[in-house]
Every structure is written in structure tokens, then in C-alpha cells.
Amino acid sequence: MSVATQTELPAGKAIKPKLGSDDWIMRGFIAMIAVYLVIALALPLYAMLSKSFATYHYDLTQFEFQVSDEAGKFSGEVIAAQALNEQTGAYGPDDLVAGSNGRLKVTAFFPKFSFRSPVRYKIRGSSSSAVYLIGSERQTGTNWVETDSNMFRRIVLRPIASTGFSNFRTYFSTPSLVRSINNSLLISTISTIITVTLAFGFAYALARSCMRFKGVFRLLAMAPILVPSLLPGIALVYLFGNQGMLKSVMMGESIYGPYGIVAGSVFFTFPHAMLIITTALAISDARLYEAAVTLRASAWKTFWTVTIPGARYGLISASFVVFNLVITDFGLPKVIGGQYNMLAVDIYKQVIGQQNFEMGAVVSVVLLIPAMFAFGIDRFIQRKQVALLSARSVVYEPKPDKRFDWLCFAYCSLIAIFIAGILIVCQYAALIKFWPYDLSLSLNNYAFDLMDGGGWAAYRNSIKLALLTALFGTIVVFTGAYMVEKTQGFKTGRTLFQFLAMLPMAIPGMVLGLAYIFFFNNPDNPLHTIYGTMAILVLCTVTHFYTVSHLTAATALKQMDNEFESVSASLKQPFYKLFVRVSVPVCLPAILDISIYLFVNAMTTVSAVVFLYSSGTALASVAVLNMDDAGDVAPAAAMGMMIFYTNVIARTIHALASKGLIRHTQAWRTR
């Protein structure tokens, strides 16, 4: 790079480095992607936060009327709307509290009103802040507007906006809404304990035994990542629902509620916990186990004094990741939660069901608190975990133990049966004509065009979204990570960028989607034109999954020695040649991993896009939700399995492409 190293002058003063064209260009790229993150993340979140504090009410003192006689002459006095309301009792105090879209009919102030009457009316605001509508035309100010009776019935008052904690007081004084907080925390805690315990046993079996078929078990354990979180809910309904195959197992209890949510949460969070714990166990130092054998410690004591302490950071990190995934998930509790309220579902109910956007914003803010707390703890633990690595560490290699290996095999088989069983039940349900009355096989459930949800067009839209997200997301993420890691100096700008890049992981999908409504659906926003298009879905999806992709790219780039940049600068080569000819080929495995990560998540995500799709951009994952809502449960399962098979094919293509491309670009690794 062209940034010179600082040299010390005799007086102790440093020479300020001179910035070259490459430095300015790279800083410009950082600024551009930072602006993207501000527009796609920071500003929508600010708009949502502002909405949560926005309250609306009708101030009747702001409006005045005049009424003519039968001849149409205005000789009467000016009447305040407040006085009319007191006389007629048209609206009570509760009626004067409104949402942002609230409207108040003015004809209610006149009990004898008739739109066929020759009487004429005048209306005006008593201050410039008064707003009312005549038909669809917005009126404001203190000038009189005269109308006939027919037009007068179309006049509605608009609420006055103010700022305060009224929405939060309303939320915390509503028992059903507050109960959602307790439910979400309880379900997330129980699911976390069960999932991390099961995942630890599975990861321990993979890392500490010599059992057969480890690759098969690892492959099956990753399958839940390839399906939307709604799918296990549908499978559980077919297994343990009112007409389920194993409903007697429930012994009178209902799967619709906490039991179903916990079981489904364990399914879709299991691979996330297993990956983290497997990584933690993989860095164990074999010398510690040799010392334990030398000291004649029992296997049980070695487990608690060596294995658990060595994996503690992984276990804690996995716990917070699972907790975050469960508390922010929307699809599963929506499908199988029944009347058991959860925070994410409350957001959906407030926005879609009641059109109460302000209360939806309040619930979003409440949901942000535990999500950001869990994320912060997770980041802290991950930084601690690095301290476990040592240059002298010896990789632990398990020794064959027939009894222990068979025990591990049996345990992993049970987990694999649970995961595979959920998928098999979904596929079986998708092929049944009419459960449970006609169990003959048919492809009728795949006739999506005959059902609610968007039809096959929704499936094609999802593939389009996934491809665009993988393409543009990979370019933006890798370019941003490269500029941050390889730019010299500019510490403040790089730190700010890193903060923005980390923020998306702490933001639940439902919260981000709702924030996009407030920001992009504002007619005053010049970016309003992308609302309801595929562009906003791509923007939201890339932003939602930005953090993990950025960390993947940054980790790969950190492995490259800075000597590459020094040599390039000494040869006076522009940075983009080094980027294209060296950085991209060397980091190609990470780039491919980023692309498939974005593709799979774009296919399965529900919460981030459920508020943003339009009739022309319906998605397969949302179609699963809509079909389930409409009672088409079997077609919903069929669409869910189509998402699964698409992701399997994408993963297979990714594996084959990676193998071929890496053979040509990573040969240096084997020399």
C-alpha cells in the first residue's frame, strides 16, 4: 500500500503518512458500504424506535365548524368540535386515543345529519397543526373549507402526533402482552437447556469416539438448517396433533403450545449448537488427558475436570446462540403455538392482525433487549475462547473402545432418527391425499397454483431471491471485509464499520422487517420506490445475514500475510490487481461458503420478509405460513419440502463446484 510507515524525527515528532490514490479509493469503498449499512440497518432501526415512542390522539380543540340554515346562509356562531362532543357524547376518552392511521368521522357530532340535506357546512383548524381529510385530499391550516352535506360526510379528522412513553405504559398494563415476555423467556430457557445438552452429547460422540458412520451422522445433524422453522411444527402436528399418528403419547396434553414449541425449537437449533460445541471440543489439548491418565483419574473425573472446563466457552456460546434463535423465531410458534403467546408472534399480530404499528414497534423494542443481551454475551465468550489455543497444543485423537463406541453410536442414532423422522413425516404428509381419511398417495398437494400462498410463482421468487442475495451479498460482504482488513490507518472509520457489521446479528428478523416498513414505506423517503419489490427483499435478507458472512470473510482474510500488500506496493501495483489475482483466489473457499450460506438462509427465512413481500414477490417460505393459516397443511408441508430439496441441490452443487474450483486455485496449500 502507499501508506508510509511513521518514522521518528530527532525531536520525537512523527511524520504524518502520505495517502496515495489506493488509500483514498479503499477508504471510499469502506465509506460506501458503511453508508449501505446505515441506510439498510441504522436508519430503519431509528425509524422503528421513533415509532415506538410516537403516540396519537384527537385534540378536538383543534377543529371548528359552522352550519348554514336551510337556505345555505352561514349566520350561526362558530362551534368548537370539543363543545359538540360534550353536547352529543359522540366520542368518549378511549375513542380519542388513536393509531397513526386513525380517523374520526365528523358527522358523529351532528345527530340529525343527513347527506341529502340542503344544509352546508364549514370546517377549519384552529391551529396550523390540525389535519383532516376531505375524501382523500389532505387539508390543514385555519382557512375555512365549505362543503355540501354529501361531501361533509366524507370529512374525517386525523390524530395529532406526540412523543412519550404512553405506548410502553399501555403495553406493560396489558396482561396478555406482558405474559408473552414470560412465555418467551421460559420457552427459550427450556429449549436452550435441552438443545445444548443433546448437542453436547452428539458432538462429544463425534469427537471422542471411534464409532462408524460419523460422516452420515454429521450430515443428518445439519439437515434442519436447510428447512424453514415452520416445517418441524407441521411435522409435530401430524405426529402428536388432535388427529396425529402418535397422539396417544401426549396422554391428554396438547402439542399446540409450549410442548410443540420446545420440541420444534430443539429440532431447528440443534445444528447451530452442535457446530459450536464441536469446534470447542476440537481444540482440546491431548496433553491434559495424558496427564489425567498419569494421575490415575477416573473417566468421570477427567470428564468434569478436563473436558467440561475446556469446552465451557463453547457451551456458553452455544447456549446464548440457541436462546437468541428461539426467542426471536416467528415461524414455529405461529404454526404450533396455539394460544400460547410469544413476543415474535405478538409483533405479527399487532401489525398484520390489528394494524397497530406503534404497538408492534413497542413489542419489537422489548424483543430487542434479550436478543442484544444474548448477542453481547456471545461475542464476549467467543473472544475468550481464543485464549484456549496454544502453539504447543496437541490434537486429541480418540482410541477405540468397543463399549463406548457402541454407546455413542446408539445415542447418535436416536438423534438422527428424530431429525430424519421429522423430515420423513413432512414428506409423507405432502403425498397424502386427505389426512387421516384418505391415506392414498398423490401429488395433488403440489398443485400450489390452486391454493393460497402465491403458487409456484412464490417458489420461483424464492430461488430468484436466493440467487440475487448470494450474488450481491457475497460481493458486498467480501469487498467490505477486504477493505476493512487491508486498509492501513483510518482506525476510527474501520472501527465504526466493524460495529455496523456486527449489529445485524443482534437484530431479530421480525424487528428488521418492521423497521423497513417504517423507513421505506414513507412517501417522503426517496428510496420509497423499492418498497414492495424484489430489491427490498434482497436488501433486507443480505442485511439480516450480514454478520456471519462478514466474520467468515474477515477470518479468511486475516490468514493472509500483510507481506502481499507490501510486495504489491513496492511493485507499484494497484490494490485491485492484488484483490483480483491473489486475495479472491486464496479466499475462494470462504467466498463459496458465504454464497451458499446466504442462498440457504434466503430460501428458509420467514421473519425478515413476512412484512415486506407483495402480491408479485410472494416467497415459498411465506407461502408455507399462508397455506398453513388457510388450513392447507399438507400443501404447506409440500412447499416446505421443496425448499429442503432445493437447498440440498444447492449444497450439492456448492460442494462439487468447490471441489473443482479449489483444485485449480488452492493447489499451493498442498505444496
N, C-alpha and C positions, 0 to 999 in steps of 0.2 A: 504494500500500500504506500501511498505517497505521504503518509503522516510521519514526520521525522521523530526520532526519539529525543526526549528532552535532555539537553546537556547542561551541565552546571558551569556557570560563569565564576570567575575568581571571587566575586563579591557575594556569591551564593544565590544569585538570581538565575532562574531557568529561562531558556529560550523558548518562546511560545511556538509550538509546532505550526508549520505552514500547511494549510489544507489544499490538496490538489483537486482536480476535477472528479476523480473517482470517489474521493471522500464526500464531496458535495452530492454526487449522484446517489451514493449509498444512503446518506442521511436523508435525501429526498425520498427514497423508497421507504425508509422507516417512517417518515412523516406521512406518506400516502397511506400506508397500511394502518398506521395509528389513527388517521382520520376515518378510515373504513371502520375500525373497531369503535370509534367514538360514535359514528352515525348508526352502526348496526347494533350497538350494545349500550353505551353510556347514555346517549340521548333518549332512547326508548325507555330505559330504566328510570331516568329522571322524570319523563312524562308520566310514567305509571305512578311513581312516588308522589308527584304533584297531584295526580288524580285521587289518590287515597286521602289526601287532606282537603280536597275540594268538596264543599257542601253546597246544596242548592235549596232555596226556599222561595216562596212567593211573598213579596213585600207589597201588599195591596195598597199601601200609602203611595206607591209609585205610579198609580194609574187613576185617571179621572174620566168621567162620562158626561155627556149631555144628551137629553132625549127631546125630540121635537113633539109638537102636538100632531093631531090627525091631519092637519094641513101642511105639515112638514116644516113649520116655523120653530126655530130654537129660541124660546123666550124663558125657558126654565133655568134654574141655577145649575152650577157645576157640582156634580156629585162624586165624591171620592169612592173608589172601589171598596175601601175599608169600611166606610159607612154603610154601603149597600150590603156588604157581607154581614155586618152586625144586625141589620134590619131583617134580612131574609134567612140568615143562618145557612147560607148555601154551602159554605166550606168550613169545616172545623180545623183545629190546630194541626191535627195529623195530616189533613189534606194539603196543608200549606208547606209540608216538607216534601221535597221532590228530588228526583234524579236529574242528571244533565239533560235528558230527553223529555222531561216532564212538560205537560201542557195543561192549562186551566181554561175551561170554556167560560167565556164572559156571559153567555146567555143565562147561566145559572143564577146570576144576580137579579134577573128580571123574571119573576114567576109568571107574569102574564105575557111573556114574549111569544110572538108568532111571526114566522118568517114571511107570511103573506100580508102582514100589516103594512099600511102606508107610513107608519111611524119611521123616522130616520134617526140615526144615532151618530154621535161623535165620540171619538176616543183619542186620548193623548197621554203621554207620560208626564209625570210631574217633575221628572229629572231626566238628564241625558242618559242615565244608565238603564232606564226602563226599556224593555224589549218585548214586542208582541208580534204575532203573525196574523196577516190577513190573507187567508188561503195559504199559499206557500211563500208570500212576499214578507220579508223581514222589515219591520218598522221600528224606529227608535226616535227618541227626542221628545220635545214638548209641543210640537206643532199638532193642531187638531187634524184628524183624518175623519172625513164624513162618509158614511155608508148607508145603503138602504138596509132593510130588515133581512133580506136574503143574504147579503154579503156579511152582515153583522154576526150571523150565526156561525160564520167561518172564522171569526176572530178568536184567537187563543192567546193567553198570557204565557210568557216564558219565565222561568225561575231566575232569581238573582243569585249569582255565584259569590261564595265567600270561602274563606280558608279557616280551618280549625280541626279539632280532634273529635268532632261530632260523629263522624263515621266510625271511629275506633270505639267511642263510647257505646254506640249502637251495637257494634259487633260483640263487645265483651259483656253487654247486657242481654244478649240473645242466647239462651241456654243451649239451643241446638247447634249454634255455630261454635260456641266455646267447647262443647263436647267433642267437636271434630279435632281440636288440638289434643285432648287427652287420648282420643282413639288413635290418632296418627302416631303419637309418641309411644303408646303401648304396643301397637302393631309393629312399628319399626324396631322397637327394642326386642320383642319376642322373635321376630323374623331374623334379626341380626344374630342373636344368640344361637338359634337353631342352624342357620346357614353357615356361620363361621365354624361351629363345632363339626358339622358334617363335612365342610370343605377342608378343614384341617385333617380329619381322618383320611379323606381321599388323597390330599396332597402328600400326607405322610406315607401312605401306602405306595404312591408313585416314586417318592424319593428315597424311601428307606427299605424297600423290599426288592426282591428279585422275581416277583411274580410275572407270569406271562401276560401278553396282550396289553401291555402298558399303553401302546400307541392307540389301540382301539378305545380303551377307557378314556384317554385324554381327548380323543376326537369326540366321543359321545358327551363328555362333560362340557365341551364348548358349544354344543348344539343349541342351547337356549339363547345364545347371543343372536342366532340367525332368525328368530321369530319375534313378532311384536308381543309385548307383555300381556295383551288381551288373550292370547291363544291358550295359555295354561288355565285361565279362568273358564274358557269354553270347555276344555277337556274335563275339568273338575265337575262341571255341571253334568256332563254326560256320565261321569263315573259315580258321583255322590249326590246329584240333584234329586228333585222330587220323583223323577222317573229314571234315575240313574241305574247303571248296571250293578253298582255296589252300595246302593242307598241304605241297605240294612246295616252296613258297617258304622254308619253315623249314629245308630242307636237313639233315634228320635231327635237328634240335633240337626241343625240346618247348615248346609255348606255355604249358604248365602249369608255372608257376614265375616266375622273375624277368622273362622276356621279356613274358609276359602281364600281369604286374602293372604293369610300366613303361608298356606301351602303353595299358592301360586308365586308368592314373593320368594320363597326358598328356591323354586324352580328357576326363575329368571335372574336371580342374583348369584346363584351358585357358581357359575364360571368366573365371575369377577373376583369373588373371594378366593376361589381355588388358584387362580393365576397369581394373585398377590402372595398367598401363603406358600405356593410352590417356589416362587422366587426367593422368599425369605429362607426356606429350608435349603435351597440350593447353595446358599453362601455359607453354610455351616462349615466349621473348621474340623477336619478329621482328627487333628491332634488332641482336641478336647475329649473325644470319645476314646482315643488311645489312653489318655491319662485316666479316664474313668475306669477302664478295664484294668489298668495297672494298679489302681487303688482298690480294686475288687468291689466297685459299686454295683449294685443290682441294676437290672434293666429299668426297673420302675424309678429308682432314684436318679439314674442317668437321664431318664426322660424329663423329670421335673427340674433337675439342676443344670442340664446342658441343653437339651432340645428346646424346651419352652422358653428359657431366657434368650437363647439365640434367635428364636423366631418371634419374640414378643413384639417387636416393632411391626413386623408383617401382620401379626394377628390384630394389633390395634388399628393399623391402617385399613385392613380388610373390614374390620367392624364398622369404622366410620364410613367407608365407601358403601357398604351394604345398607347401613342406616340411611344414608343420603338417597340411595336409589329407591328404597321402599317409601320413604316419607314424601318423595317428590313424584312418585309414579301415579299416573292417572288411569291408564287403561284397565289394569287388573281390578282395582276396587270399583270401577264403573261397571264392569261386566258381572262381577260376582259379589260385590259388597252389599247388595240389597239396601236396607235402610241404615246400614252402618256407615255413618258419615266419615269421610276423610277430607283433609284440607284441600288436596288437589281436585277432588270431585266437587267440593264446595265452590271453588273458583268457576268450574264449568257450569254448575247450577245457577250461580249468581249472574253470570254473563249470558249464557245461552237460554237458561230457563226463565230468568226474571228480568233480563236486560238491565240489571243493576250493575253498571260498570264500576261505579265508585266502590261498592262493597266488594266486588271482585278484586279491585286493586288493594283493598284493605286485607283481604284473605291472602293475597299474593305477598304482601309485606310480612304478614305473620309467618307464612311458609318460608320466606327468605331467611328468617332468623336461625332456625335449627339447621337449614341447609348450609348456610355460610359458616356456622359454627363447626359443623362436621367437616366441611372442606378445610377450614383453617387448621383444625387438629390433624387432619390427614396430611396436609403439607408439612406441618411441623414434624410429624413422625417420619415421613419419608426422608427429610433432611437428616434426621438422627440415624436412620438405617444405614447411611453411607459409612458411618463411623465403625460399623462392624467389619468392613472389608480390610484386609491386611495383605501386604505383599508376600508375607510368609505363610499365608493360609494354605492348607492342603484340602483339596476337594474330597468330600466324603463319598466313599463308594460302598454300597451295602454288600453284605456277604450272604450267600444263600442260607436260608433257614426254612426247611420244608413246612414246618407247622405254621410259622409266622407268615410265610408267603401265601399259603392257602387261606389263612385267616384274612389277609389283605385282599386276596382275590375275591373271597366271598363278600366282603364289605363293599368293594368297588362294584361288584356285580349287582348288588342291591341298589346302589345309587344309579348305575347305568340303566337298570330295569325301570326305575322311577322316571328318569328322563326320557328314555325311549318309549315308555308306556304312555306318557302324556302326548308325545308326537303321534304314536300309532292310533291312539283313541281319536285324536283330531282328524287324522286321515280317514279312519273308519267312519266317523260321523259325517265327513264330507261326501262319502259314497253311498250312504243310506238314503233310501227314498223318503221315508217318513218315520222318524223315531218316535216311540218304540213300536208303532203299529205295523209298519211295513219295512222289514229289515232287508229287503232285496237290494242289490247293488245297482247303482245308476249314476250317470254323470249329470243328472238334472240340476244338481246343486252348483254346477259350474256355469250355468246359464245366467251369468251375472247381469246381462243386459235386461233381463226380465224382472230384476229386483231393485230395491232401493240400494243406494250406496255409490252409484256412479258407473256401474257396469265394468266391462273390460277396459273402457277408456281410463278408469281410475288406476287399473293395473299398469297400463302403458304410461300413464302420467308418473307413476312411482318410479318406473325404470328410467324415464326421462329425468326426473328429479335426481335420482341416484347417480346417473352418469354425469349430469351437469355439476352436481355437488362434488363428486370425486375429481372431475377435471379442474374446475375453477378453484375449489377448496385446496387441492394439493398445490396448485401454482401459488396461490396467495399465502398459504401457511408456510411452505418451504422457502419461498422468497423472503418472507418476513423473518423467519428464523435465521436464515443465512445472513441477512443484513445486520441483525442484532448481534449474532455471534462473531462476525468477521469485521464489523466496523470498529476502527480504532478511536478511542476517545468517546466523546458525546455520551458520557456516563448518565447524565440526567435523562436525556431522551430515551436511551436504551432501558433504563430502569422503569420509566413510565410505560414504555411499550410492553415490558415483561409483566407489569401489573395488569394492563389491559388484556394481555394474552391469557393470564391465569383466571381472570374474572368469570368467563363463561362457564367454567366447571362448577362454580358455586351458584349458578342461576338455574332454577328448575325450568323445564321446558314450558310448563303452563304459564309461568311468570313471564318468560321471554315472549311467548306468543301474545299474551295480553298486552304487554308493553308495546309490541309492534302495532296493535290496534290503535292505541292512544297516540302513537307518534306518526305512523304512516297513513292513518286514516283521517288525518287532519287536512282539510282542504287548503289551509294556508301553508302546508309543507310542500315545497317544490318536488319532493320525491313521492308525493301522493299518487302519481300515475302508476307506480309499480304495485300499488295495493290491489290484491285480487288476481295477480298474475303469477306465472311460474317464477319470475325473478325474485319476488319477495319470499317464496318458499325456499329457493336456493340460498338466498341471503340469510334467512333465519336458520336453516339447517347447518350451513357452514359455520355460522357464529356459535350455534349451540354446541357443536362438537369441536370447536377450535382448540381448546386447551390441550387435550390428549394428543392431537395431531402436532401441535407446536412442540410439546415436550419430546415427542418421538423424533422430530426433525432436529431439535436442538441437541438431543443426546447423540445422534449420529454425527452432527457437525462438530461436537466437542471432541470426538475421537480423531479428527483430522488435525495434524500438527500445523501450527501457525507458520512453519517454515514455507509452506506452499505460497502464502501471501507474500512473504519476504522475497522469495525467489522471483515471483511474478513481478513484484515492484522493481527489483534490481534489473530485470529484463525489460522494464518499461512496457509491460503488457497490461492492457485494460482489465479491470476486475471481471468483466462479463465473460472474457475468454477463459479465465480460470474457473468461473462458475460453470460454464457450459462443458468445458473439456475435462475438468478434474472433479469439482465438487459434486455435480449431478451424477456422473458415473460411479463415484466412490459411495455416494449415499443412496444409490438406486434401490437397495433392499428396503431402506426406511421409507423412501418415496412411494414404493409399491405398497408397503404396509399402510401408509397414510391413506392412499387412494381406496384400498379395499375397506378400511375402517370407516371412511366417510360413506362409501357406497352402501355397506350393510346397514349402518345406522340411519341413513336416509330412507331405506326401504322399510325399516321397522318403526321409526319414530311416529308417535301419535300426539303426545302432549305439546310438542313445539309447533305443530302445524294445524291443530284441530280448530283454531280460531281464524286461520288465515286462508284456507282454501276457498275457492269459489266453485260455481257450477261447472266451469270449464277446466278447473285444476284439481278436481277431486282425486284423492290418493287411495291406494289399496289399503294402507293401514287404517285410514279413517273410514273406508268402506266397511272394514270388519266391524268397527264400532257402530256404524249406522245400520248395518244389516242385523246385528245383534239387538239393537234398540227396536228395530221393526219386527222382531220375532223370527227373523230368518237366521237361526243359529247355525244350522248346517251349512248354508252358503257362506256364512261368516267364517266357519272353520275351513271351508274350501279355499276362500281367499287368503286366509292366514297361511295355509299350507303352500299356496302359490308363492307367497313371499318367502317362505322357508326354502322351497326348491330353487327359486331364483337366486337366493343368497348362496345356496350350496353350489350352484353352477358358477356363480361369480367367484366364489372361493377356489373352485377347481381351476377355472381359467387363470386366476391370480397365481395359483401355485405353479401351473405349467409355464405361464409367462415369466414368472420369477426365476424358475429353474433355467429357462432358456436365456433370458437376458443376463442373469447373474453369471452364467457360464462364460459369456462374452465380455462382461465388464468387471468381474471380480476374480479373474484368474490370478491377479497379483497376491491375493490372500493365501494361496496355496504354495507360493514360491518360498 
